[in-house]
Amino acid sequence: MGKICLPIALEQNDIAKLDEVVKRNRVLHKGEHVFHMGDPFTSVFAVRSGCVKTYQVMDNGDEQVNGFYFPGEVMGLDGLSNQTYASSAVALEVTSVCEIPFAKFRQLTQQLPELQMHFMQLMSQEITAEQQLITLLSKKTAEQRVATLLLTISERNANRNMSASRFRLSMSRIDIGNYLGLTVETVSRMLSRFVKSKVITIERKEIQILDQEALLQAASLDHLPNGLSHRAISRCMC
């Protein structure tokens, strides 16, 4: 199963069927788009390596960041409702994605009930995550928002068998502020506060969590809610 983008429990023959649907090795450089807002919905995409930002352009021309996607996570599901992508997706660094053409995928789900259930779970997780984000932005302080974001990335790393304590922030401070509803100055101040308190270290874009308990306290959490790590697909090795 090491070569497919959506790892689930399937029989060997069924794995081969799914394998035929998935298109791999599409490489994008920083600033290149996976899809644009308003494009016809044709596929969903799984990040194989790198990082992708999704965003919308509002009526006044402002950009609103919707989320960040890491290896093993699926994007493009927002195109299902109106058959056009509701947001744009752009690579934040050199990124490889797997494409799953939805027409073929839908035919395959009719043959494989396990795959259909897996896809429904993905959509349900997207809804849960949106509700979690609304709560995060409406009730939490700036310190809580930044701490929760760092903890979320940490857990998503752990879900794909990578380091939970050391990771790269591919997104800019501007993007983080846009996503969390904060100014770039506030984001930088919160990160500097965590560094000064020896909760984290920052070297360029590399983050190391030194004190996870302190970060949990800063986020006002006993543990990280599952919904905030919704896009992580455990063992995804497309």
Secondary structure, 3 states (H helix, E strand, C coil): CCCCCCCCCCCHHHHHHHHHHCEEEEEECCCCEEECCCCECCEEEEEEECCEEEEEECCCCCEEEEEEECCCCEECHHHCCCCECCCEEEECCCEEEEEEEHHHHHHHHHHCHHHHHHHHHHHHHHHHHHHHHHHHHHHCCHHHHHHHHHHHHHHHHHHCCCCCCEEECCCCHHHHHHHHCCCHHHHHHHHHHHHHCCCEEEECCEEEECCHHHHHHHCCCCCCCHHHHCCCCCCCCC
